[in-house]
Amino acid sequence: MRIKICGITSVDDALAAQNAGADAIGVVMYSHSKRSVSKKRAEEIFAALDPFTATVAVSHTSDPRELADMLTLRPTAVQISHPFPVPEKTGVKVLRVAAKGQPLPEDCDAIVIDESRGEGKRFDLAFARDVVRRSRVPVILAGGLTPENVFEAASRVRPYAVDVASGVETYPGVKDNEKMQAFVVACRGV
């Protein structure tokens, strides 16, 4: 089970998430979120990580200039909900958010199930299972995951990866080291 810890706002939290065993670190940019960071902070966080930890720039922006700015960070991937065309020559993977009632995104490297957009709202089990069944690309499960429920959720949905933000926090934007470690341990049991 691959794991992304998202909504990272500090180098210390990024390193703690990496040391806990996260495969990817996500930073939120250009969004109306308590977890949103500046480009400078995102650069600092990404620069502190080991070369085998994936970096993901996350945004719900609809401004193409902001996407272009995110791409200059050279993250491993961008996670976007707006249907931007992303230039192929960037070398950046594209994660697109799936929503109920809309066709599954096709021009992406993975689909993220997260209708709560980082607010911790629990995912819809039937929808998540349907996306995993129909998708031709890897599916990442997010939404309301915690150390206490991720094992059952991943066992029932069977996603490629899981993504957590609020479920491992002390308060929005500040991660809890023990919760991150417990989350990773629970995931590795799937």
KACORBEL-V481849 format. One line per field, one symbol per residue. phi: phi as a letter, one per 40 degrees, with the letter a starting at -180 (. if undefined). burial: # if it has 24 or more other ideal C-beta (glycine too) atoms within 12 Angstrom, else .. A space follows every 10 residues. Layout:
# KACORBEL-V481849
phi=???
burial=???
This chain:
# KACORBEL-V481849
phi=.cbbbbgcba cdcccccccc hccabbbcbf bcbcbcbccc ccdccccccc ccccbbcbab cbcccccdcc cccfccabbb bccccbdccc gbcbbbccbd gbcccbcaca bbcaccfgcg ccccdccdcc cdccccbdbb cahgcadcbc cccccccgcc abbbbccbbc adgbcbdccc ccccdccccc
burial=#########. #.######.# ########## #.#.###.#. ###.##.##. ..######## #....##..# #.#.###### ##.#.#.... .########. ...##..### ########## .###..##.. ##..#.#### #######.## ..##..#.## #########. ..#.###.## ####.##..#
